[in-house]
Structure formats: structure tokens, C-alpha cells
Amino acid sequence: MKTTTRGGDDVPDARCTLTNNKGTWYLATPGSVTVHRSYDDMNVTCSKAGYIANAGSVPSGTKGMAFGNLLFGGLIGAAVDMGTGSAYDYPSPITVWLQRAAVPGIRGAPIS
């Protein structure tokens, strides 16, 4: 996972929280963390001093192997994979955009 400005400049050392119905994970960017996969989307919040915090969700997708398991492993194998979350995946890498905060009292001026 990494944080950048919309212009593509890296924003290192942002603090991020990732949450789904299986748990909550924390990391500093750039970095990685192993999360428990789930059918539910993952909520992501990143912040850093001097930047506006950004929050959003990352959609969970069904892995192609889940359909193969349904064909070859039957309904029980597919149900187990879906119940444990192993049938789902999140995109990688995840990039979160951060925008510099305006200087108080000076509209639109970036912090240098």
C-alpha cells in the first residue's frame, strides 16, 4: 500500500487503518500488511500531518478459483471457501491519494 498526491508524488509515513468484518489492521506507508479476506469491502483511512485525511472502501472480488472449486469441489468446497474468505481477494497494490492541507487564513495556499 502506498500514499501519493494526485500528481503522483509519494507521501511516505502516512498512517493507515484497514478494516473489514474480519478485523482491523494498521500500517505506515509505503508498506504492506496481511489482512483476512472477506466478502465485505475493506474500509481504508489514511492520514498524515499537513495533509487532508482520506477515507474510502476497496471492493472485495471473487477469485477465479472459487468457480473452479464449485465445479470440481462441489457446493461444500465452495461454501467453505466463501465462509472462510479464501474465495475473495482485494486488489493489490492499493494507492490512497492525499491532498496537502491549506494554510489557515490563506485560502488555497499549500503547506510547504
N, CA, C and O atoms as CSV, one atom per row, in Angstrom:
chain,resi,resn,atom,element,x,y,z
A,1,MET,N,N,0.844,-1.160,0.000
A,1,MET,CA,C,0.000,0.000,0.000
A,1,MET,C,C,0.892,1.224,0.000
A,1,MET,O,O,1.953,1.247,0.623
A,2,LYS,N,N,0.427,2.262,-0.727
A,2,LYS,CA,C,1.195,3.497,-0.723
A,2,LYS,C,C,0.255,4.688,-0.768
A,2,LYS,O,O,-0.917,4.566,-1.125
A,3,THR,N,N,0.791,5.835,-0.401
A,3,THR,CA,C,0.039,7.083,-0.449
A,3,THR,C,C,0.785,8.048,-1.353
A,3,THR,O,O,2.009,8.162,-1.293
A,4,THR,N,N,0.022,8.744,-2.197
A,4,THR,CA,C,0.592,9.709,-3.130
A,4,THR,C,C,-0.331,10.915,-3.226
A,4,THR,O,O,-1.470,10.886,-2.758
A,5,THR,N,N,0.183,11.976,-3.842
A,5,THR,CA,C,-0.679,13.088,-4.217
A,5,THR,C,C,-1.312,12.708,-5.554
A,5,THR,O,O,-0.871,11.754,-6.196
A,6,ARG,N,N,-2.318,13.427,-5.971
A,6,ARG,CA,C,-2.948,13.132,-7.273
A,6,ARG,C,C,-1.948,13.337,-8.408
A,6,ARG,O,O,-2.108,12.760,-9.483
A,7,GLY,N,N,-0.918,14.155,-8.178
A,7,GLY,CA,C,0.117,14.367,-9.175
A,7,GLY,C,C,1.139,13.246,-9.237
A,7,GLY,O,O,2.016,13.249,-10.101
A,8,GLY,N,N,1.029,12.281,-8.318
A,8,GLY,CA,C,1.923,11.135,-8.345
A,8,GLY,C,C,3.117,11.224,-7.415
A,8,GLY,O,O,3.945,10.314,-7.388
A,9,ASP,N,N,3.226,12.328,-6.635
A,9,ASP,CA,C,4.328,12.443,-5.677
A,9,ASP,C,C,4.064,11.540,-4.480
A,9,ASP,O,O,2.966,11.548,-3.922
A,10,ASP,N,N,5.062,10.765,-4.086
A,10,ASP,CA,C,4.913,9.892,-2.920
A,10,ASP,C,C,4.716,10.705,-1.656
A,10,ASP,O,O,5.308,11.771,-1.487
A,11,VAL,N,N,3.867,10.182,-0.761
A,11,VAL,CA,C,3.646,10.769,0.559
A,11,VAL,C,C,3.978,9.674,1.570
A,11,VAL,O,O,3.091,8.935,1.996
A,12,PRO,N,N,5.260,9.565,1.960
A,12,PRO,CA,C,5.651,8.494,2.880
A,12,PRO,C,C,5.204,8.784,4.310
A,12,PRO,O,O,4.887,9.920,4.664
A,13,ASP,N,N,5.189,7.741,5.110
A,13,ASP,CA,C,4.906,7.813,6.548
A,13,ASP,C,C,3.488,8.236,6.893
A,13,ASP,O,O,3.251,8.750,7.985
A,14,ALA,N,N,2.535,8.029,5.980
A,14,ALA,CA,C,1.135,8.232,6.330
A,14,ALA,C,C,0.696,7.040,7.175
A,14,ALA,O,O,1.199,5.931,6.992
A,15,ARG,N,N,-0.220,7.257,8.082
A,15,ARG,CA,C,-0.750,6.197,8.941
A,15,ARG,C,C,-2.084,5.751,8.378
A,15,ARG,O,O,-2.987,6.563,8.176
A,16,CYS,N,N,-2.206,4.443,8.121
A,16,CYS,CA,C,-3.419,3.917,7.505
A,16,CYS,C,C,-4.047,2.844,8.381
A,16,CYS,O,O,-3.357,2.076,9.052
A,17,THR,N,N,-5.380,2.813,8.356
A,17,THR,CA,C,-6.161,1.804,9.049
A,17,THR,C,C,-7.012,1.081,8.016
A,17,THR,O,O,-7.704,1.723,7.226
A,18,LEU,N,N,-6.969,-0.238,8.013
A,18,LEU,CA,C,-7.754,-1.056,7.100
A,18,LEU,C,C,-8.696,-1.904,7.939
A,18,LEU,O,O,-8.266,-2.552,8.893
A,19,THR,N,N,-9.984,-1.905,7.589
A,19,THR,CA,C,-10.984,-2.602,8.391
A,19,THR,C,C,-11.965,-3.346,7.496
A,19,THR,O,O,-12.444,-2.809,6.498
A,20,ASN,N,N,-12.256,-4.582,7.863
A,20,ASN,CA,C,-13.384,-5.308,7.276
A,20,ASN,C,C,-14.039,-6.093,8.413
A,20,ASN,O,O,-13.670,-5.924,9.575
A,21,ASN,N,N,-15.006,-6.948,8.085
A,21,ASN,CA,C,-15.713,-7.666,9.144
A,21,ASN,C,C,-14.856,-8.749,9.810
A,21,ASN,O,O,-15.307,-9.391,10.758
A,22,LYS,N,N,-13.638,-8.956,9.330
A,22,LYS,CA,C,-12.734,-9.952,9.917
A,22,LYS,C,C,-11.703,-9.332,10.862
A,22,LYS,O,O,-11.013,-10.057,11.579
A,23,GLY,N,N,-11.587,-7.976,10.872
A,23,GLY,CA,C,-10.623,-7.357,11.774
A,23,GLY,C,C,-10.191,-5.973,11.335
A,23,GLY,O,O,-10.740,-5.389,10.401
A,24,THR,N,N,-9.180,-5.461,12.045
A,24,THR,CA,C,-8.607,-4.146,11.782
A,24,THR,C,C,-7.099,-4.276,11.745
A,24,THR,O,O,-6.508,-4.960,12.581
A,25,TRP,N,N,-6.463,-3.610,10.761
A,25,TRP,CA,C,-5.026,-3.661,10.582
A,25,TRP,C,C,-4.492,-2.251,10.415
A,25,TRP,O,O,-5.184,-1.372,9.903
A,26,TYR,N,N,-3.243,-2.036,10.855
A,26,TYR,CA,C,-2.612,-0.718,10.810
A,26,TYR,C,C,-1.276,-0.827,10.080
A,26,TYR,O,O,-0.588,-1.843,10.172
A,27,LEU,N,N,-0.918,0.237,9.351
A,27,LEU,CA,C,0.393,0.267,8.721
A,27,LEU,C,C,0.787,1.697,8.412
A,27,LEU,O,O,-0.051,2.596,8.354
A,28,ALA,N,N,2.096,1.886,8.212
A,28,ALA,CA,C,2.649,3.158,7.743
A,28,ALA,C,C,3.061,2.947,6.296
A,28,ALA,O,O,3.553,1.879,5.932
A,29,THR,N,N,2.858,3.965,5.475
A,29,THR,CA,C,3.174,3.824,4.044
A,29,THR,C,C,4.580,4.291,3.742
A,29,THR,O,O,5.102,5.150,4.452
A,30,PRO,N,N,5.217,3.751,2.704
A,30,PRO,CA,C,4.737,2.580,1.975
A,30,PRO,C,C,4.905,1.339,2.832
A,30,PRO,O,O,5.844,1.246,3.622
A,31,GLY,N,N,4.019,0.408,2.682
A,31,GLY,CA,C,4.104,-0.795,3.496
A,31,GLY,C,C,3.075,-1.809,3.076
A,31,GLY,O,O,2.265,-1.578,2.178
A,32,SER,N,N,3.127,-2.941,3.748
A,32,SER,CA,C,2.164,-3.993,3.457
A,32,SER,C,C,1.732,-4.649,4.754
A,32,SER,O,O,2.438,-4.608,5.763
A,33,VAL,N,N,0.583,-5.241,4.704
A,33,VAL,CA,C,0.044,-5.958,5.844
A,33,VAL,C,C,-0.821,-7.083,5.278
A,33,VAL,O,O,-1.451,-6.925,4.233
A,34,THR,N,N,-0.845,-8.209,5.969
A,34,THR,CA,C,-1.691,-9.315,5.551
A,34,THR,C,C,-3.031,-9.173,6.251
A,34,THR,O,O,-3.099,-9.138,7.480
A,35,VAL,N,N,-4.097,-9.092,5.464
A,35,VAL,CA,C,-5.444,-8.953,6.020
A,35,VAL,C,C,-6.219,-10.242,5.792
A,35,VAL,O,O,-5.900,-11.021,4.894
A,36,HIS,N,N,-7.233,-10.457,6.610
A,36,HIS,CA,C,-8.123,-11.592,6.410
A,36,HIS,C,C,-9.118,-11.209,5.326
A,36,HIS,O,O,-9.827,-10.209,5.441
A,37,ARG,N,N,-9.161,-12.005,4.284
A,37,ARG,CA,C,-10.058,-11.714,3.170
A,37,ARG,C,C,-11.503,-11.938,3.581
A,37,ARG,O,O,-11.801,-12.718,4.486
A,38,SER,N,N,-12.393,-11.232,2.892
A,38,SER,CA,C,-13.800,-11.265,3.244
A,38,SER,C,C,-14.649,-10.929,2.034
A,38,SER,O,O,-14.160,-10.350,1.064
A,39,TYR,N,N,-15.912,-11.289,2.092
A,39,TYR,CA,C,-16.881,-10.891,1.068
A,39,TYR,C,C,-17.108,-9.382,1.134
A,39,TYR,O,O,-17.386,-8.740,0.121
A,40,ASP,N,N,-16.986,-8.825,2.339
A,40,ASP,CA,C,-17.224,-7.391,2.548
A,40,ASP,C,C,-16.087,-6.551,1.984
A,40,ASP,O,O,-14.934,-6.980,1.956
A,41,ASP,N,N,-16.431,-5.346,1.535
A,41,ASP,CA,C,-15.414,-4.391,1.108
A,41,ASP,C,C,-14.554,-4.015,2.306
A,41,ASP,O,O,-14.984,-4.142,3.452
A,42,MET,N,N,-13.333,-3.551,2.035
A,42,MET,CA,C,-12.426,-3.131,3.099
A,42,MET,C,C,-12.430,-1.606,3.170
A,42,MET,O,O,-12.237,-0.929,2.160
A,43,ASN,N,N,-12.651,-1.075,4.366
A,43,ASN,CA,C,-12.602,0.367,4.586
A,43,ASN,C,C,-11.167,0.772,4.869
A,43,ASN,O,O,-10.480,0.135,5.668
A,44,VAL,N,N,-10.710,1.845,4.204
A,44,VAL,CA,C,-9.340,2.306,4.335
A,44,VAL,C,C,-9.355,3.788,4.685
A,44,VAL,O,O,-10.047,4.578,4.043
A,45,THR,N,N,-8.585,4.163,5.713
A,45,THR,CA,C,-8.424,5.561,6.108
A,45,THR,C,C,-6.940,5.841,6.263
A,45,THR,O,O,-6.237,5.102,6.952
A,46,CYS,N,N,-6.453,6.909,5.623
A,46,CYS,CA,C,-5.046,7.294,5.736
A,46,CYS,C,C,-4.956,8.769,6.120
A,46,CYS,O,O,-5.758,9.591,5.677
A,47,SER,N,N,-3.965,9.088,6.954
A,47,SER,CA,C,-3.765,10.480,7.356
A,47,SER,C,C,-2.295,10.750,7.614
A,47,SER,O,O,-1.517,9.849,7.925
A,48,LYS,N,N,-1.941,12.019,7.474
A,48,LYS,CA,C,-0.591,12.476,7.768
A,48,LYS,C,C,-0.679,13.963,8.071
A,48,LYS,O,O,-1.457,14.684,7.446
A,49,ALA,N,N,0.121,14.423,9.033
A,49,ALA,CA,C,0.134,15.843,9.375
A,49,ALA,C,C,0.451,16.666,8.127
A,49,ALA,O,O,1.358,16.330,7.365
A,50,GLY,N,N,-0.303,17.741,7.929
A,50,GLY,CA,C,-0.101,18.603,6.769
A,50,GLY,C,C,-0.901,18.187,5.552
A,50,GLY,O,O,-0.848,18.844,4.513
A,51,TYR,N,N,-1.654,17.081,5.679
A,51,TYR,CA,C,-2.469,16.570,4.582
A,51,TYR,C,C,-3.897,16.344,5.068
A,51,TYR,O,O,-4.128,16.116,6.256
A,52,ILE,N,N,-4.837,16.407,4.154
A,52,ILE,CA,C,-6.228,16.111,4.470
A,52,ILE,C,C,-6.388,14.593,4.476
A,52,ILE,O,O,-6.014,13.921,3.516
A,53,ALA,N,N,-6.942,14.060,5.556
A,53,ALA,CA,C,-7.155,12.613,5.658
A,53,ALA,C,C,-8.095,12.162,4.544
A,53,ALA,O,O,-8.978,12.909,4.123
A,54,ASN,N,N,-7.896,10.938,4.075
A,54,ASN,CA,C,-8.731,10.398,3.011
A,54,ASN,C,C,-9.238,9.026,3.438
A,54,ASN,O,O,-8.483,8.211,3.969
A,55,ALA,N,N,-10.516,8.783,3.203
A,55,ALA,CA,C,-11.129,7.506,3.556
A,55,ALA,C,C,-11.954,7.010,2.381
A,55,ALA,O,O,-12.509,7.798,1.615
A,56,GLY,N,N,-12.024,5.709,2.253
A,56,GLY,CA,C,-12.828,5.099,1.200
A,56,GLY,C,C,-12.901,3.607,1.407
A,56,GLY,O,O,-12.474,3.086,2.437
A,57,SER,N,N,-13.443,2.926,0.422
A,57,SER,CA,C,-13.528,1.477,0.532
A,57,SER,C,C,-12.913,0.824,-0.700
A,57,SER,O,O,-12.932,1.372,-1.801
A,58,VAL,N,N,-12.374,-0.357,-0.474
A,58,VAL,CA,C,-11.758,-1.151,-1.532
A,58,VAL,C,C,-12.668,-2.355,-1.741
A,58,VAL,O,O,-12.921,-3.106,-0.798
A,59,PRO,N,N,-13.162,-2.551,-2.958
A,59,PRO,CA,C,-14.105,-3.647,-3.182
A,59,PRO,C,C,-13.455,-5.026,-3.089
A,59,PRO,O,O,-12.323,-5.239,-3.524
A,60,SER,N,N,-14.199,-5.934,-2.516
A,60,SER,CA,C,-13.790,-7.330,-2.465
A,60,SER,C,C,-14.256,-8.004,-3.745
A,60,SER,O,O,-15.379,-7.777,-4.196
A,61,GLY,N,N,-13.406,-8.824,-4.324
A,61,GLY,CA,C,-13.773,-9.528,-5.552
A,61,GLY,C,C,-13.671,-11.026,-5.371
A,61,GLY,O,O,-12.898,-11.507,-4.542
A,62,THR,N,N,-14.431,-11.750,-6.129
A,62,THR,CA,C,-14.379,-13.209,-6.075
A,62,THR,C,C,-13.226,-13.700,-6.937
A,62,THR,O,O,-13.109,-13.324,-8.104
A,63,LYS,N,N,-12.385,-14.529,-6.365
A,63,LYS,CA,C,-11.254,-15.091,-7.100
A,63,LYS,C,C,-11.754,-16.117,-8.107
A,63,LYS,O,O,-12.725,-16.828,-7.848
A,64,GLY,N,N,-11.099,-16.191,-9.241
A,64,GLY,CA,C,-11.486,-17.134,-10.286
A,64,GLY,C,C,-11.500,-18.571,-9.829
A,64,GLY,O,O,-12.314,-19.363,-10.303
A,65,MET,N,N,-10.602,-18.928,-8.906
A,65,MET,CA,C,-10.528,-20.311,-8.445
A,65,MET,C,C,-11.791,-20.719,-7.698
A,65,MET,O,O,-12.062,-21.913,-7.570
A,66,ALA,N,N,-12.572,-19.760,-7.202
A,66,ALA,CA,C,-13.798,-20.098,-6.475
A,66,ALA,C,C,-14.783,-20.808,-7.391
A,66,ALA,O,O,-15.484,-21.726,-6.964
A,67,PHE,N,N,-14.838,-20.387,-8.641
A,67,PHE,CA,C,-15.749,-21.031,-9.592
A,67,PHE,C,C,-15.258,-22.426,-9.957
A,67,PHE,O,O,-16.059,-23.341,-10.148
A,68,GLY,N,N,-13.934,-22.590,-10.054
A,68,GLY,CA,C,-13.370,-23.917,-10.307
A,68,GLY,C,C,-13.656,-24.856,-9.157
A,68,GLY,O,O,-13.942,-26.036,-9.360
A,69,ASN,N,N,-13.577,-24.324,-7.939
A,69,ASN,CA,C,-13.853,-25.144,-6.763
A,69,ASN,C,C,-15.318,-25.581,-6.759
A,69,ASN,O,O,-15.638,-26.694,-6.341
A,70,LEU,N,N,-16.195,-24.709,-7.222
A,70,LEU,CA,C,-17.611,-25.060,-7.289
A,70,LEU,C,C,-17.809,-26.230,-8.258
A,70,LEU,O,O,-18.585,-27.144,-7.979
A,71,LEU,N,N,-17.108,-26.202,-9.396
A,71,LEU,CA,C,-17.239,-27.270,-10.388
A,71,LEU,C,C,-16.609,-28.573,-9.920
A,71,LEU,O,O,-17.201,-29.643,-10.064
A,72,PHE,N,N,-15.385,-28.479,-9.349
A,72,PHE,CA,C,-14.645,-29.684,-9.008
A,72,PHE,C,C,-14.780,-30.096,-7.542
A,72,PHE,O,O,-14.659,-31.279,-7.222
A,73,GLY,N,N,-15.027,-29.142,-6.656
A,73,GLY,CA,C,-15.129,-29.459,-5.232
A,73,GLY,C,C,-16.557,-29.516,-4.744
A,73,GLY,O,O,-16.816,-29.917,-3.609
A,74,GLY,N,N,-17.478,-29.119,-5.589
A,74,GLY,CA,C,-18.882,-29.166,-5.201
A,74,GLY,C,C,-19.280,-28.003,-4.320
A,74,GLY,O,O,-18.477,-27.116,-4.028
A,75,LEU,N,N,-20.507,-28.021,-3.912
A,75,LEU,CA,C,-21.061,-26.936,-3.102
A,75,LEU,C,C,-20.388,-26.835,-1.739
A,75,LEU,O,O,-20.228,-25.735,-1.211
A,76,ILE,N,N,-19.996,-27.959,-1.166
A,76,ILE,CA,C,-19.374,-27.925,0.166
A,76,ILE,C,C,-18.040,-27.185,0.107
A,76,ILE,O,O,-17.769,-26.328,0.949
A,77,GLY,N,N,-17.201,-27.511,-0.885
A,77,GLY,CA,C,-15.908,-26.820,-1.019
A,77,GLY,C,C,-16.087,-25.338,-1.264
A,77,GLY,O,O,-15.368,-24.523,-0.686
A,78,ALA,N,N,-17.039,-24.977,-2.113
A,78,ALA,CA,C,-17.303,-23.563,-2.392
A,78,ALA,C,C,-17.824,-22.861,-1.147
A,78,ALA,O,O,-17.440,-21.723,-0.874
A,79,ALA,N,N,-18.687,-23.516,-0.394
A,79,ALA,CA,C,-19.236,-22.913,0.825
A,79,ALA,C,C,-18.141,-22.678,1.863
A,79,ALA,O,O,-18.134,-21.648,2.538
A,80,VAL,N,N,-17.219,-23.625,1.993
A,80,VAL,CA,C,-16.108,-23.462,2.940
A,80,VAL,C,C,-15.238,-22.276,2.523
A,80,VAL,O,O,-14.889,-21.441,3.358
A,81,ASP,N,N,-14.886,-22.198,1.239
A,81,ASP,CA,C,-14.062,-21.086,0.748
A,81,ASP,C,C,-14.747,-19.748,0.967
A,81,ASP,O,O,-14.098,-18.778,1.359
A,82,MET,N,N,-16.033,-19.684,0.722
A,82,MET,CA,C,-16.753,-18.425,0.903
A,82,MET,C,C,-16.884,-18.076,2.378
A,82,MET,O,O,-16.793,-16.907,2.751
A,83,GLY,N,N,-17.096,-19.078,3.217
A,83,GLY,CA,C,-17.223,-18.835,4.653
A,83,GLY,C,C,-15.925,-18.374,5.291
A,83,GLY,O,O,-15.942,-17.534,6.190
A,84,THR,N,N,-14.800,-18.912,4.838
A,84,THR,CA,C,-13.508,-18.534,5.424
A,84,THR,C,C,-12.933,-17.274,4.794
A,84,THR,O,O,-12.000,-16.680,5.335
A,85,GLY,N,N,-13.486,-16.859,3.647
A,85,GLY,CA,C,-12.976,-15.674,2.960
A,85,GLY,C,C,-11.939,-15.994,1.913
A,85,GLY,O,O,-11.515,-15.095,1.186
A,86,SER,N,N,-11.507,-17.253,1.805
A,86,SER,CA,C,-10.448,-17.573,0.846
A,86,SER,C,C,-10.916,-17.487,-0.603
A,86,SER,O,O,-10.090,-17.523,-1.515
A,87,ALA,N,N,-12.212,-17.374,-0.833
A,87,ALA,CA,C,-12.730,-17.237,-2.194
A,87,ALA,C,C,-12.667,-15.788,-2.674
A,87,ALA,O,O,-12.957,-15.503,-3.836
A,88,TYR,N,N,-12.289,-14.875,-1.782
A,88,TYR,CA,C,-12.322,-13.451,-2.102
A,88,TYR,C,C,-10.927,-12.854,-2.061
A,88,TYR,O,O,-10.011,-13.428,-1.472
A,89,ASP,N,N,-10.773,-11.704,-2.690
A,89,ASP,CA,C,-9.479,-11.041,-2.720
A,89,ASP,C,C,-9.683,-9.539,-2.864
A,89,ASP,O,O,-10.716,-9.090,-3.361
A,90,TYR,N,N,-8.701,-8.769,-2.429
A,90,TYR,CA,C,-8.687,-7.323,-2.612
A,90,TYR,C,C,-7.614,-6.987,-3.644
A,90,TYR,O,O,-6.624,-7.708,-3.764
A,91,PRO,N,N,-7.802,-5.900,-4.388
A,91,PRO,CA,C,-6.778,-5.524,-5.368
A,91,PRO,C,C,-5.465,-5.163,-4.678
A,91,PRO,O,O,-5.449,-4.728,-3.526
A,92,SER,N,N,-4.382,-5.349,-5.394
A,92,SER,CA,C,-3.069,-5.019,-4.852
A,92,SER,C,C,-2.213,-4.480,-5.988
A,92,SER,O,O,-2.229,-5.062,-7.073
A,93,PRO,N,N,-1.491,-3.435,-5.802
A,93,PRO,CA,C,-1.409,-2.645,-4.577
A,93,PRO,C,C,-2.584,-1.670,-4.467
A,93,PRO,O,O,-3.286,-1.399,-5.441
A,94,ILE,N,N,-2.769,-1.159,-3.265
A,94,ILE,CA,C,-3.780,-0.133,-3.005
A,94,ILE,C,C,-3.049,1.197,-2.894
A,94,ILE,O,O,-2.065,1.308,-2.163
A,95,THR,N,N,-3.523,2.203,-3.616
A,95,THR,CA,C,-2.942,3.545,-3.532
A,95,THR,C,C,-4.005,4.504,-3.028
A,95,THR,O,O,-5.120,4.536,-3.549
A,96,VAL,N,N,-3.657,5.288,-2.010
A,96,VAL,CA,C,-4.567,6.290,-1.457
A,96,VAL,C,C,-3.982,7.663,-1.747
A,96,VAL,O,O,-2.803,7.909,-1.493
A,97,TRP,N,N,-4.807,8.553,-2.280
A,97,TRP,CA,C,-4.366,9.909,-2.581
A,97,TRP,C,C,-4.578,10.816,-1.388
A,97,TRP,O,O,-5.635,10.797,-0.757
A,98,LEU,N,N,-3.562,11.611,-1.086
A,98,LEU,CA,C,-3.654,12.610,-0.023
A,98,LEU,C,C,-3.411,13.986,-0.626
A,98,LEU,O,O,-2.589,14.146,-1.528
A,99,GLN,N,N,-4.131,14.966,-0.121
A,99,GLN,CA,C,-4.003,16.343,-0.597
A,99,GLN,C,C,-3.429,17.201,0.519
A,99,GLN,O,O,-3.836,17.096,1.676
A,100,ARG,N,N,-2.472,18.054,0.150
A,100,ARG,CA,C,-1.899,18.959,1.150
A,100,ARG,C,C,-2.995,19.847,1.727
A,100,ARG,O,O,-3.888,20.301,1.012
A,101,ALA,N,N,-2.908,20.083,3.029
A,101,ALA,CA,C,-3.876,20.955,3.701
A,101,ALA,C,C,-3.532,22.406,3.410
A,101,ALA,O,O,-2.361,22.754,3.257
A,102,ALA,N,N,-4.540,23.243,3.334
A,102,ALA,CA,C,-4.328,24.668,3.118
A,102,ALA,C,C,-3.815,25.306,4.401
A,102,ALA,O,O,-4.149,24.849,5.494
A,103,VAL,N,N,-3.011,26.353,4.280
A,103,VAL,CA,C,-2.511,27.088,5.434
A,103,VAL,C,C,-3.689,27.864,6.021
A,103,VAL,O,O,-4.388,28.560,5.284
A,104,PRO,N,N,-3.923,27.761,7.336
A,104,PRO,CA,C,-5.026,28.506,7.932
A,104,PRO,C,C,-4.923,30.001,7.630
A,104,PRO,O,O,-3.859,30.602,7.778
A,105,GLY,N,N,-6.029,30.585,7.210
A,105,GLY,CA,C,-6.067,32.026,6.949
A,105,GLY,C,C,-5.665,32.405,5.536
A,105,GLY,O,O,-5.925,33.531,5.112
A,106,ILE,N,N,-5.042,31.504,4.797
A,106,ILE,CA,C,-4.648,31.803,3.418
A,106,ILE,C,C,-5.346,30.757,2.539
A,106,ILE,O,O,-4.907,29.609,2.458
A,107,ARG,N,N,-6.394,31.152,1.909
A,107,ARG,CA,C,-7.219,30.211,1.155
A,107,ARG,C,C,-6.449,29.579,-0.004
A,107,ARG,O,O,-5.912,30.276,-0.866
A,108,GLY,N,N,-6.407,28.245,-0.006
A,108,GLY,CA,C,-5.830,27.514,-1.120
A,108,GLY,C,C,-4.324,27.431,-1.158
A,108,GLY,O,O,-3.783,26.780,-2.052
A,109,ALA,N,N,-3.607,28.065,-0.223
A,109,ALA,CA,C,-2.149,28.020,-0.239
A,109,ALA,C,C,-1.662,26.716,0.386
A,109,ALA,O,O,-2.067,26.385,1.500
A,110,PRO,N,N,-0.813,25.979,-0.299
A,110,PRO,CA,C,-0.322,24.717,0.266
A,110,PRO,C,C,0.730,24.934,1.343
A,110,PRO,O,O,1.422,25.952,1.373
A,111,ILE,N,N,0.826,23.962,2.212
A,111,ILE,CA,C,1.887,23.973,3.232
A,111,ILE,C,C,3.152,23.502,2.557
A,111,ILE,O,O,3.135,22.497,1.846
A,112,SER,N,N,4.250,24.206,2.764
A,112,SER,CA,C,5.497,23.784,2.119
A,112,SER,C,C,6.363,22.981,3.062
A,112,SER,O,O,7.450,22.546,2.682
